[in-house]
Amino acid sequence: MGLLRDIVKSSPPFYVSCVPDCDYEAEARDERTLVETMTAHMWEEHRLPVDPLDVREMVRPTHRISHRETNASLSAESHVSSRS
């Protein structure tokens, strides 16, 4: 659990990704900076004027835990595999 806590502390707490056809993602320590960065990106790269409130709704926490990374799912997978 210590490694997970260190990862969460060291990474910026927020991220946002661009439209599906664009691979651009941004991370920041505060929402305001992130919204400003993404709003500028959307205009400069795509010529899309976006409302900062719309961008704010797209902001997500940085740390995302995959279900495959949890002990419960690993245990379940090994149990199912051993029964086959």
C-alpha positions as CSV (number, residue, x, y, z in Angstrom):
1,M,0.0,0.0,0.0
2,G,3.0,2.3,0.5
3,L,3.9,2.3,-3.2
4,L,0.4,3.1,-4.2
5,R,0.3,6.0,-1.7
6,D,3.7,7.3,-3.1
7,I,2.4,7.2,-6.7
8,V,-0.7,9.1,-5.7
9,K,1.3,11.7,-3.9
10,S,3.9,12.2,-6.7
11,S,1.5,12.5,-9.6
12,P,-0.7,15.6,-10.3
13,P,-4.1,15.0,-8.9
14,F,-6.1,16.0,-12.0
15,Y,-6.0,15.1,-15.7
16,V,-8.1,15.7,-18.8
17,S,-7.9,14.3,-22.2
18,C,-8.8,15.9,-25.5
19,V,-11.3,14.7,-28.1
20,P,-11.2,11.0,-29.1
21,D,-9.2,11.7,-32.3
22,C,-6.5,13.6,-30.4
23,D,-4.0,11.9,-28.1
24,Y,-3.4,15.0,-26.1
25,E,-3.7,14.7,-22.3
26,A,-2.9,17.2,-19.6
27,E,-2.2,16.8,-15.9
28,A,-2.0,19.5,-13.3
29,R,-2.1,20.1,-9.5
30,D,-5.1,22.4,-9.7
31,E,-8.3,22.4,-11.8
32,R,-7.9,26.0,-12.9
33,T,-4.5,25.5,-14.5
34,L,-5.8,22.3,-16.2
35,V,-8.9,24.0,-17.6
36,E,-6.8,26.9,-18.9
37,T,-4.3,24.5,-20.5
38,M,-7.0,22.4,-22.2
39,T,-9.0,25.4,-23.3
40,A,-5.9,26.8,-25.0
41,H,-5.1,23.4,-26.6
42,M,-8.6,23.1,-28.0
43,W,-8.3,26.5,-29.7
44,E,-4.7,26.3,-30.8
45,E,-4.8,22.8,-32.2
46,H,-8.4,22.3,-33.2
47,R,-9.8,25.9,-33.6
48,L,-12.6,24.9,-31.2
49,P,-13.7,27.5,-28.8
50,V,-14.8,25.7,-25.6
51,D,-16.5,26.9,-22.5
52,P,-14.2,26.5,-19.5
53,L,-17.1,25.1,-17.6
54,D,-17.4,22.3,-20.2
55,V,-13.7,21.5,-19.8
56,R,-14.1,21.5,-16.0
57,E,-16.7,18.7,-16.3
58,M,-14.2,16.6,-18.3
59,V,-11.5,16.8,-15.5
60,R,-10.9,13.6,-13.7
61,P,-8.7,12.4,-10.8
62,T,-5.3,11.3,-12.1
63,H,-5.1,8.0,-10.2
64,R,-7.1,5.3,-11.8
65,I,-7.0,1.8,-10.5
66,S,-7.6,-1.0,-13.0
67,H,-9.8,-3.8,-11.7
68,R,-7.0,-6.1,-12.9
69,E,-4.6,-4.5,-10.4
70,T,-6.7,-5.3,-7.3
71,N,-6.0,-8.2,-5.0
72,A,-9.6,-9.4,-5.3
73,S,-9.6,-9.6,-9.0
74,L,-6.2,-11.4,-9.1
75,S,-7.5,-13.8,-6.5
76,A,-10.7,-14.4,-8.5
77,E,-8.8,-14.9,-11.8
78,S,-6.4,-17.5,-10.2
79,H,-9.4,-19.3,-8.7
80,V,-11.2,-19.5,-12.0
81,S,-8.0,-20.5,-13.8
82,S,-7.4,-23.3,-11.3
83,R,-10.9,-24.7,-11.7
84,S,-10.6,-24.9,-15.5
